[in-house]
Amino acid sequence: MEIASAPISSCSKEHQKIYQEWFNHADSDGDGRLTGNDATKFFSMSSLSRQDLKQVWAIADSKRQGFLGFKEFITAMQLVSLAQAGHTITNDLLSIEIDLQNLQPPVMEGLDVLLAKKKRVAKISDPDINGSPKKVQPSPSAHWFSSKSSKKIPAGSVTSIIDGLKRLYIQKLKPLEVTYRFNDFVSPLLTNSDFDAKPMVMLLGQYSTGKTTFIKHLLKSSYPGAHIGPEPTTDRFVVVMSGPDERSIPGNTIAVQADMPFSGLTTFGTAFLSKFECSQMPHPLLEHVTFVDTPGVLSGEKQRTQRAYDFTGVTSWFASKCDLILLLFDPHKLDVSDEFKRVISSLRGHDDKIRVVLNKADQVDTQQLMRVYGALMWSLGKVLNTPEVMRVYIGSFNDKPVNEAAVGPIGKDLFEKEQEDLLADLKDIPKKACDRRINEFVKRARAAKIHAYIISHLKKEMPAMMGKAKTQQRLIDNLADEFTKVQKEFHLPAGDFPNVEHFKETLGGYNIDKFEKLKPKMIQTVDDMLGYDIPELLKNFRNPYD
């Protein structure tokens, strides 16, 4: 499964050296990011039309981050070179049979003169430099979350959409979350690593539906700690991600690492962290996507034995962080157990991320498959409670050839097409990661606003002097009615309100009288952020040739 459009490995070392010098020259901030303004100045030396350069940027910045890193810069330069040679710029231009190793750098008019002048100036100011490449500076946003300074983060230090979201979170959304304890009730406060994390894909399903095999099928190799068998083999949550060498890291260790986006899992306690681990290995696919393998959801008598941690809460936490959720079913395990039903219900609000995979479909013949598909759709319809039909991918996602004797040539052809569709969906994840971050950020901001309205409403209902304990209990017992009052007072959508039972459970541990009153200025700040700041941010980092 190829995701990268033009990796550095497709470029000779000699050309890499040239491109590094060009990149250092074009990158005015020296932070390893080429923004739209830098690119328009530099790319103008190619003498290509604006339409061609618009295509070059769109393909190079396929993740729509609003800037080009060194890899993306090489992609852009290779496209410019091909365009100068008379090729039409298309998305698949770099994947057709072109010898990229020997593709000459493009002609950039006047660049040699500028580079020679820069070297002369550098030599005069520091004779030891000798034209050495500029070191990539860490992004300024790395210090925003740890800084104790209350100074505003300057807009000039923002060089990507993600940087902009970090700035808006710290300045405008985080104060509201802290004031109304959003992190205690709904979701932990965001950290730098939450914004910078690679896109994640979570696999859910009952035991032996092929979740671990599916990941192995995509990686074309096993990963550290992977076990496969007919019995429930994966007894823990395993995050499979890129790393310098093959190793497994225990959950307690990974949850306290500042550069990992898993610190929020500490709220589920040691019982969960002992059933959580990170599996690292060097792999080109894992440079773009992280996989989350989960324990098989229990069914029958087994689900009556309680797990030592909140399984549904953990899946809900991962669902909010993930970019795609795959629900795997086996033709022989179509029953949706009570635990599986609770897990699927916990995915409420993330319906756009869910895809259903009917795996091991070559274990039944075509007629049985038709009946199995109908039964699966019926089961899902009862659990998901949506009028829309879920997208179900049918296939056999393992390294064995399709059992053509069972499914016949028509079934084999169907499986191949379905597999291509699912892989295309997975390939789109890195490209849509930035859009997903924005989407999740906006959803979080709306949830934080509603949470602030609820908390301040409960505070307002408390008496000034006598009967506080009695009033608190009445408010908790009639929480659904209080939610309705808030909804009507502020004209909020009912579907955006949190789960009443979960909110009740958390609320029981707090003294409502100690909550903050409504601060309209804070709400207005978040409204302004949603109405003006985010659209302005997207406008600043769109394709510079639009």
ABEGO torsion letter per residue (X at the ends): XBABABBAAABBAAAAAAAAAAAAAABAAGAGBBBAAAAAAAAAAAGBBAAAAAAAAAAABAAGAGBBBAAAAAAAAAAAAAAAAGBBBBAAAAABBBBAAABBBBBBBGAAAAAAAAAAAAAAABAAAGGBBBBBBBBAAAAAAABABABBBBAAABABAAAAAAAAAAAAAAAAAAAAGAAAAABBBBBAAAAABBBBBBBBEBBGAGAAAAAAAAAGBBBBGBBBBABBABABBBBBBBBABBBBBBAAAAAABAABAAAAAAAAEAAAAAABBBBBBBBAAAAABBBBBBBBBBBEAAAABBBABBAAAAAAAAAAABABBBBBBBAABABBBAAAAAAAAAABGAAAABBBBBBGAAABBAAAAAAAAAAAAAAAAAAAGBABBBBBBBEBBBABBBBAAAAEAAAAAAAAAAAAAAAAAAAAAAAAAAAAAAAAAAAAAAAAAAAAAAAAAAAAABBABBGAAAAAAAAAAAAAAAAAAAAAAAGBBAAABBBAAAAAAAAAABBAAABBBBBAAAAAAAAAAAAAAAAAAAAAABBAAX
